[in-house]
Amino acid sequence: METTTILLKKSTKKKIEELKLNPRESMDSVIERLADMAIDNEPLSKEEIRGIRQSLKDIEAGRIYKMKEVAKEMGLK
């Protein structure tokens, strides 16, 4: 395994330490986990983006339902 040195502020190192899943987890493991979380391997499709845009337009136009209304319509309450 190749190693490298990086400079971190003490506050950054402390934050990374606090993200350990267990006290023995390595800094490399924590950083790798965070990097994996930041990478989206399944980007939104054009159809999904269109749906989100339409939903935002509906919200702006006031075409929304309260959870109570939806639950009642579905017979949940």
Kinemage of the C-alpha trace (Angstrom):
@kinemage 1
@onewidth
@group {chain A} dominant
@subgroup {mainchain}
@vectorlist {calphas} color= white
{ca met a 1} P 0.000 0.000 0.000
{ca glu a 2} L 1.253 3.440 -0.920
{ca thr a 3} L 1.049 6.068 1.796
{ca thr a 4} L 1.036 9.828 1.732
{ca thr a 5} L 0.972 12.638 4.239
{ca ile a 6} L -1.709 15.316 4.292
{ca leu a 7} L -1.943 18.476 6.369
{ca leu a 8} L -5.107 18.868 8.406
{ca lys a 9} L -6.213 21.538 10.802
{ca lys a 10} L -6.672 20.146 14.298
{ca ser a 11} L -10.392 20.906 14.045
{ca thr a 12} L -10.672 18.880 10.825
{ca lys a 13} L -8.787 15.945 12.325
{ca lys a 14} L -11.083 16.042 15.342
{ca lys a 15} L -14.159 15.931 13.084
{ca ile a 16} L -12.762 12.928 11.211
{ca glu a 17} L -11.951 11.188 14.489
{ca glu a 18} L -15.556 11.734 15.613
{ca leu a 19} L -16.812 10.040 12.427
{ca lys a 20} L -15.068 6.763 13.204
{ca leu a 21} L -17.482 3.837 13.395
{ca asn a 22} L -15.299 2.347 16.114
{ca pro a 23} L -12.217 3.619 17.965
{ca arg a 24} L -9.879 1.333 16.007
{ca glu a 25} L -11.072 2.440 12.552
{ca ser a 26} L -8.236 4.004 10.576
{ca met a 27} L -8.294 7.573 9.311
{ca asp a 28} L -7.906 6.150 5.804
{ca ser a 29} L -11.056 4.094 6.238
{ca val a 30} L -13.051 7.095 7.451
{ca ile a 31} L -11.848 9.317 4.606
{ca glu a 32} L -12.501 6.584 2.031
{ca arg a 33} L -16.039 6.114 3.388
{ca leu a 34} L -16.689 9.866 3.191
{ca ala a 35} L -15.316 10.048 -0.356
{ca asp a 36} L -17.521 7.114 -1.426
{ca met a 37} L -20.552 8.889 0.017
{ca ala a 38} L -19.757 12.024 -1.993
{ca ile a 39} L -19.667 10.176 -5.323
{ca asp a 40} L -23.052 9.597 -6.934
{ca asn a 41} L -22.829 6.374 -8.922
{ca glu a 42} L -26.462 6.680 -9.977
{ca pro a 43} L -27.062 10.217 -11.269
{ca leu a 44} L -30.631 11.330 -11.873
{ca ser a 45} L -32.107 10.567 -15.276
{ca lys a 46} L -33.560 13.301 -17.513
{ca glu a 47} L -37.015 11.965 -16.685
{ca glu a 48} L -36.352 12.212 -12.936
{ca ile a 49} L -35.056 15.765 -13.306
{ca arg a 50} L -38.166 16.713 -15.314
{ca gly a 51} L -40.350 15.226 -12.575
{ca ile a 52} L -38.545 17.200 -9.875
{ca arg a 53} L -38.903 20.412 -11.871
{ca gln a 54} L -42.617 19.758 -12.351
{ca ser a 55} L -43.016 19.048 -8.641
{ca leu a 56} L -41.339 22.350 -7.776
{ca lys a 57} L -43.712 24.171 -10.144
{ca asp a 58} L -46.660 22.419 -8.473
{ca ile a 59} L -45.429 23.493 -5.032
{ca glu a 60} L -44.937 27.093 -6.183
{ca ala a 61} L -48.471 27.106 -7.652
{ca gly a 62} L -49.924 25.769 -4.411
{ca arg a 63} L -50.901 22.401 -5.880
{ca ile a 64} L -50.084 20.478 -2.726
{ca tyr a 65} L -51.863 18.190 -0.276
{ca lys a 66} L -51.427 17.903 3.449
{ca met a 67} L -50.475 14.474 4.794
{ca lys a 68} L -53.807 14.288 6.630
{ca glu a 69} L -55.667 14.811 3.337
{ca val a 70} L -53.642 12.119 1.570
{ca ala a 71} L -54.066 9.657 4.443
{ca lys a 72} L -57.831 10.274 4.516
{ca glu a 73} L -58.131 9.839 0.733
{ca met a 74} L -56.205 6.564 0.939
{ca gly a 75} L -58.358 5.357 3.806
{ca leu a 76} L -55.523 5.355 6.306
{ca lys a 77} L -57.278 7.587 8.822
